[in-house]
Amino acid sequence: MCGAKTGGLSLEGVDVDNESIIQGVVVRGDAPVNGAYVRLLDRTGEFTAEVPTSATGHFRFFAAPGAWTLRTLAPRSEPLDRQVVASKGGVAEITVAL
């Protein structure tokens, strides 16, 4: 999917054509989850990066093209893994529902 979701993170000023972007939102029910952490793991399961979710539950990674695992760690939830593929010139939009 290319482009940000309505109400999601702005891509203004980002050279999307030359980046591989993984972004999304962590939600519980209809509410965004701030204070969660989203980890980016490579295809072998090795830790690559981690970001906290914003007040609106959003996160973003600039990653190399390829297959990745997003591991979400949030209060009152078990760790949740989601598979995602990043591609140069594209934005992989993920909603993590806890």
C-alpha positions as CSV (number, residue, x, y, z in Angstrom):
1,M,0.0,0.0,0.0
2,C,1.4,3.4,-0.8
3,G,0.5,6.6,1.2
4,A,-0.5,7.3,4.7
5,K,-3.9,6.4,6.1
6,T,-6.3,9.1,6.9
7,G,-5.4,10.5,10.3
8,G,-2.1,8.6,10.2
9,L,1.5,9.8,10.0
10,S,2.2,12.4,7.4
11,L,4.7,11.6,4.7
12,E,5.2,15.3,3.9
13,G,8.9,15.9,3.4
14,V,9.7,12.1,3.1
15,D,11.3,11.0,-0.2
16,V,9.0,7.9,-0.5
17,D,10.4,6.9,-3.9
18,N,13.9,6.3,-2.3
19,E,12.8,4.8,1.0
20,S,11.3,1.5,2.3
21,I,8.8,2.6,5.0
22,I,7.0,0.5,7.5
23,Q,4.5,2.4,9.6
24,G,1.3,2.0,11.4
25,V,-0.8,2.2,14.5
26,V,-1.2,0.1,17.6
27,V,-4.8,0.0,18.9
28,R,-6.9,-1.8,21.6
29,G,-10.5,-1.8,20.5
30,D,-11.0,1.7,19.0
31,A,-8.4,3.4,21.1
32,P,-4.8,4.1,20.2
33,V,-2.2,2.6,22.5
34,N,0.5,5.1,23.5
35,G,3.5,3.9,25.5
36,A,3.8,0.6,23.6
37,Y,7.0,-0.4,21.9
38,V,7.3,-1.7,18.4
39,R,10.5,-3.7,17.6
40,L,11.8,-4.4,14.1
41,L,13.4,-7.9,13.8
42,D,15.2,-9.1,10.7
43,R,14.4,-12.3,8.9
44,T,16.6,-14.3,11.4
45,G,14.8,-12.8,14.4
46,E,17.6,-10.5,15.3
47,F,16.7,-7.1,16.9
48,T,17.3,-4.2,14.5
49,A,15.4,-1.2,16.0
50,E,12.7,-0.2,18.4
51,V,10.4,2.8,18.7
52,P,7.8,3.9,21.2
53,T,4.3,4.6,19.9
54,S,3.2,8.2,19.8
55,A,0.3,9.6,21.8
56,T,-1.9,8.6,18.8
57,G,-0.5,5.0,18.8
58,H,1.6,5.5,15.6
59,F,5.1,4.3,14.7
60,R,7.4,4.4,11.7
61,F,10.6,2.6,10.6
62,F,12.8,3.2,7.6
63,A,14.0,-0.3,6.7
64,A,15.9,-2.1,4.0
65,P,13.6,-3.8,1.4
66,G,12.6,-7.3,2.4
67,A,10.8,-9.4,5.0
68,W,10.6,-8.1,8.6
69,T,8.9,-9.0,11.8
70,L,7.2,-6.3,13.9
71,R,7.0,-7.3,17.6
72,T,4.7,-5.1,19.7
73,L,5.1,-4.9,23.4
74,A,2.3,-3.1,25.3
75,P,1.1,-3.0,28.9
76,R,-1.6,-5.6,29.7
77,S,-0.9,-7.5,26.4
78,E,1.2,-10.5,25.4
79,P,4.0,-9.7,22.8
80,L,2.4,-9.8,19.3
81,D,4.4,-10.5,16.1
82,R,3.3,-9.4,12.7
83,Q,5.1,-10.1,9.4
84,V,5.6,-7.3,7.0
85,V,7.4,-6.8,3.7
86,A,9.1,-3.5,3.0
87,S,9.7,-2.4,-0.6
88,K,11.7,0.5,-2.0
89,G,9.3,3.3,-3.0
90,G,6.5,1.9,-0.9
91,V,4.8,2.3,2.4
92,A,3.8,-0.8,4.3
93,E,0.8,0.3,6.5
94,I,0.2,-2.0,9.5
95,T,-2.6,-1.9,12.1
96,V,-1.7,-3.9,15.2
97,A,-4.8,-4.8,17.1
98,L,-4.2,-5.9,20.7
